[in-house]
Amino acid sequence: MTIRPASDRSLLVTFGAGISLESHHQVFHLTRSLEGLRGILNLHPAYASVLIEFDPRLVESAAIEALIHQKMAEVVDPRAAEAPRAVEIPVRYGGEFGPDLDDVARHTGLSPERVVELHSSADYLVYFLGFAPGFAYLGGLPQELTTPRISAPRKHVPAGSVGIGGNQTGVYPIVSPGGWRLIGRTSVKLFDPAAAEPVLLRMGDRLRFVAEGSAGGLAAGVLV
C-alpha cells in the first residue's frame, strides 16, 4: 500500500499496479471503512486505488493517513463480511439492439451465437462505479471476447446498451457518446434519479447477463 498527496485536500491510496481480487478486496475494505466519517467529503474507488477527498478545515492530511493505516490494519472476519449481491441483467443480443455483434464475432473468429454464449455465461464482478452515474466497471470478460473499441466513437449510445471495449464489458446507464462495440441492450435501468436507490449496482456485486429471446419485452433486473 502506498499513500501520496493528490492535492492539498486529497490523498491517493494505491494497492499495487495491477487488477486483482486482492487489490479489489483492499479497495472495498478501505472504502467501506471510511464512508460517512467526519471530514471525508468523497471517496473515489478504482481497480487498485482509492482517491480520498477531505475537508482540511476539519481534519489534517496526517490524521487521514493515520486513519488509513489503522483501518487497513484491522483484521476482517470473512464470516462477518457483507455477502456480495447476485444480480441478473436480461439482454437482447444482436440486431438493432447489438449492431456490433457480428463485428465482434469476425474479430474473435467465433460465431455470433458463441459470442453470446460466452458473454452470458461468465460471472462478472463489479470492481467500482464511475464514468457516468451507475456505470459499473466489470471484471470477468472471457479472454476470447477481447475486441478493440470502434475507431470513431458514436455520438449517441442508447441507455441500456451492452458493449465490449478491449478486455472490458459493461452497460451504458444513460444516453451518452461511446466507443465500445455494442452487442446487446437491456431495459433494466442502472441509473434512475427518481428511484429511492438511484443506482442499481454496487461495488462488490456479482453480475450475470441473461440472454433474452427474440419475442416479447425485456424483463426487469433481478436480484438473486
C-alpha positions as CSV (number, residue, x, y, z in Angstrom):
1,M,0.0,0.0,0.0
2,T,1.3,3.5,-0.9
3,I,-0.2,6.8,0.2
4,R,0.6,10.1,-1.6
5,P,-0.9,13.5,-1.8
6,A,-3.1,14.2,-4.8
7,S,-3.8,17.8,-3.8
8,D,-3.9,19.9,-0.7
9,R,-7.2,18.2,0.2
10,S,-6.9,14.7,-1.2
11,L,-4.8,11.5,-0.8
12,L,-4.4,8.7,-3.3
13,V,-4.1,5.2,-1.8
14,T,-2.7,2.6,-4.2
15,F,-2.7,-1.2,-3.8
16,G,-0.2,-2.4,-6.3
17,A,-0.2,-1.7,-10.1
18,G,-2.4,-4.4,-11.5
19,I,-6.0,-5.6,-11.4
20,S,-6.6,-8.4,-9.0
21,L,-9.1,-9.7,-6.5
22,E,-6.7,-9.0,-3.7
23,S,-6.4,-5.3,-4.6
24,H,-10.2,-5.2,-5.1
25,H,-10.8,-6.5,-1.6
26,Q,-8.4,-3.9,-0.1
27,V,-10.1,-1.1,-2.1
28,F,-13.5,-2.4,-0.9
29,H,-12.4,-2.6,2.7
30,L,-10.9,0.8,2.8
31,T,-13.8,2.4,1.0
32,R,-16.4,0.9,3.3
33,S,-14.3,1.7,6.4
34,L,-14.1,5.4,5.6
35,E,-17.7,6.0,4.4
36,G,-19.5,8.7,6.4
37,L,-16.6,9.6,8.7
38,R,-16.2,13.2,9.8
39,G,-14.1,15.4,7.5
40,I,-14.2,13.0,4.5
41,L,-16.0,14.5,1.6
42,N,-15.8,12.0,-1.2
43,L,-14.3,8.5,-1.9
44,H,-13.4,7.5,-5.4
45,P,-12.5,3.8,-5.6
46,A,-10.9,2.3,-8.7
47,Y,-9.4,-1.1,-9.7
48,A,-6.4,-0.8,-7.3
49,S,-6.7,2.6,-5.7
50,V,-8.9,4.9,-3.7
51,L,-8.9,8.7,-4.0
52,I,-9.9,10.3,-0.7
53,E,-11.1,13.9,-0.7
54,F,-11.3,15.6,2.7
55,D,-12.1,18.9,4.3
56,P,-8.8,20.4,5.6
57,R,-10.7,22.7,7.9
58,L,-12.0,19.7,9.8
59,V,-9.1,17.2,9.5
60,E,-5.5,17.3,8.6
61,S,-3.8,15.1,6.0
62,A,-1.7,13.4,8.6
63,A,-4.7,12.4,10.5
64,I,-6.3,10.9,7.4
65,E,-3.2,9.0,6.6
66,A,-3.1,7.6,10.2
67,L,-6.7,6.6,9.9
68,I,-6.0,4.7,6.6
69,H,-3.2,2.7,8.3
70,Q,-5.5,2.0,11.2
71,K,-8.3,0.7,9.0
72,M,-6.1,-1.4,6.8
73,A,-4.5,-3.0,9.9
74,E,-7.9,-4.2,11.1
75,V,-8.5,-7.9,10.8
76,V,-11.7,-8.5,9.0
77,D,-13.6,-11.7,9.8
78,P,-14.8,-13.1,6.5
79,R,-17.8,-14.6,8.2
80,A,-18.9,-11.1,9.3
81,A,-18.3,-9.5,5.9
82,E,-21.3,-8.4,3.9
83,A,-22.2,-11.2,1.4
84,P,-22.0,-10.0,-2.3
85,R,-25.3,-9.5,-4.0
86,A,-26.0,-11.5,-7.1
87,V,-27.6,-9.5,-9.9
88,E,-29.0,-10.8,-13.2
89,I,-29.4,-8.4,-16.2
90,P,-31.5,-9.6,-19.1
91,V,-30.1,-8.7,-22.5
92,R,-31.4,-8.7,-26.1
93,Y,-28.4,-9.6,-28.1
94,G,-27.7,-8.6,-31.8
95,G,-29.9,-6.9,-34.4
96,E,-30.9,-3.4,-33.7
97,F,-30.0,-3.8,-30.1
98,G,-26.5,-5.1,-30.7
99,P,-25.3,-3.7,-34.1
100,D,-21.6,-4.7,-33.5
101,L,-22.2,-8.3,-32.5
102,D,-21.2,-9.5,-36.0
103,D,-18.1,-7.4,-35.9
104,V,-17.1,-8.9,-32.5
105,A,-17.7,-12.4,-34.0
106,R,-15.5,-11.7,-37.0
107,H,-12.7,-10.2,-34.9
108,T,-12.7,-13.1,-32.4
109,G,-13.2,-15.8,-35.1
110,L,-16.3,-17.0,-33.2
111,S,-19.9,-17.3,-34.4
112,P,-22.3,-14.7,-33.1
113,E,-24.1,-17.4,-31.1
114,R,-20.8,-18.4,-29.4
115,V,-20.1,-14.8,-28.5
116,V,-23.5,-14.5,-26.9
117,E,-23.0,-17.9,-25.1
118,L,-19.6,-16.8,-23.7
119,H,-20.7,-13.3,-22.7
120,S,-23.9,-14.5,-21.0
121,S,-22.3,-17.5,-19.2
122,A,-19.5,-15.5,-17.4
123,D,-19.6,-14.4,-13.8
124,Y,-18.7,-10.7,-13.5
125,L,-17.5,-8.7,-10.5
126,V,-18.4,-5.0,-10.0
127,Y,-15.0,-3.6,-9.2
128,F,-16.2,0.0,-8.9
129,L,-18.6,2.6,-10.4
130,G,-17.6,5.7,-12.4
131,F,-17.5,7.4,-15.8
132,A,-21.3,8.0,-15.6
133,P,-23.9,7.6,-12.8
134,G,-24.5,3.9,-12.4
135,F,-21.7,2.7,-14.8
136,A,-20.1,-0.4,-13.4
137,Y,-16.5,-1.4,-14.2
138,L,-16.7,-5.2,-14.5
139,G,-14.1,-7.9,-14.3
140,G,-14.6,-11.3,-15.7
141,L,-15.0,-10.9,-19.5
142,P,-13.8,-14.1,-21.2
143,Q,-10.4,-13.5,-22.8
144,E,-11.7,-14.9,-26.1
145,L,-14.1,-11.9,-26.4
146,T,-11.4,-9.2,-26.2
147,T,-12.2,-6.8,-29.0
148,P,-10.8,-3.2,-29.7
149,R,-13.1,-0.2,-29.5
150,I,-14.5,1.2,-32.6
151,S,-12.3,3.7,-34.5
152,A,-14.7,6.6,-34.2
153,P,-16.9,6.8,-31.1
154,R,-20.6,7.1,-31.6
155,K,-22.2,10.4,-30.5
156,H,-25.3,8.7,-29.2
157,V,-25.4,5.3,-27.5
158,P,-28.8,4.3,-26.1
159,A,-29.2,3.8,-22.4
160,G,-29.0,0.1,-21.5
161,S,-26.6,-0.7,-24.4
162,V,-24.2,-3.6,-23.5
163,G,-20.8,-3.2,-25.0
164,I,-17.3,-4.6,-25.2
165,G,-14.2,-2.4,-25.2
166,G,-10.9,-4.1,-25.2
167,N,-10.9,-6.6,-22.3
168,Q,-13.9,-5.0,-20.6
169,T,-17.6,-5.2,-20.9
170,G,-20.3,-3.0,-19.4
171,V,-23.7,-1.4,-19.7
172,Y,-24.2,2.3,-20.6
173,P,-26.6,3.5,-17.9
174,I,-27.6,6.7,-19.6
175,V,-27.6,8.1,-23.2
176,S,-24.1,9.2,-23.9
177,P,-21.3,9.1,-26.5
178,G,-19.3,5.9,-26.5
179,G,-16.7,3.9,-28.3
180,W,-17.4,0.3,-27.2
181,R,-18.7,-2.3,-29.6
182,L,-22.4,-2.7,-28.9
183,I,-23.6,-6.4,-28.7
184,G,-26.9,-6.0,-27.0
185,R,-29.3,-3.9,-24.9
186,T,-31.2,-4.3,-21.7
187,S,-34.3,-2.4,-20.5
188,V,-33.1,-2.5,-16.9
189,K,-32.4,1.0,-15.5
190,L,-29.0,1.1,-14.0
191,F,-29.5,4.7,-13.1
192,D,-32.9,6.1,-12.1
193,P,-32.7,9.5,-10.4
194,A,-36.3,9.3,-9.3
195,A,-35.8,5.9,-7.5
196,A,-35.3,5.5,-3.8
197,E,-31.9,4.0,-4.7
198,P,-30.9,5.7,-8.0
199,V,-28.0,3.3,-8.7
200,L,-28.8,-0.4,-9.2
201,L,-25.3,-1.9,-8.9
202,R,-22.8,-1.6,-6.1
203,M,-19.1,-2.2,-5.7
204,G,-18.6,-5.9,-4.9
205,D,-21.8,-7.2,-6.6
206,R,-21.7,-10.3,-8.7
207,L,-23.4,-9.9,-12.1
208,R,-24.6,-12.2,-14.8
209,F,-26.1,-11.3,-18.2
210,V,-29.1,-13.4,-19.3
211,A,-29.8,-13.8,-23.0
212,E,-33.4,-12.9,-23.9
213,G,-35.4,-14.5,-26.7
214,S,-36.4,-12.6,-29.8
215,A,-40.1,-12.2,-28.8
216,G,-41.7,-10.2,-26.1
217,G,-40.3,-7.4,-23.9
218,L,-37.3,-7.3,-21.7
219,A,-37.8,-8.3,-18.0
220,A,-36.7,-6.1,-15.1
221,G,-33.4,-6.6,-13.4
222,V,-33.4,-9.4,-10.8
223,L,-31.5,-9.7,-7.5
224,V,-31.0,-13.3,-6.8
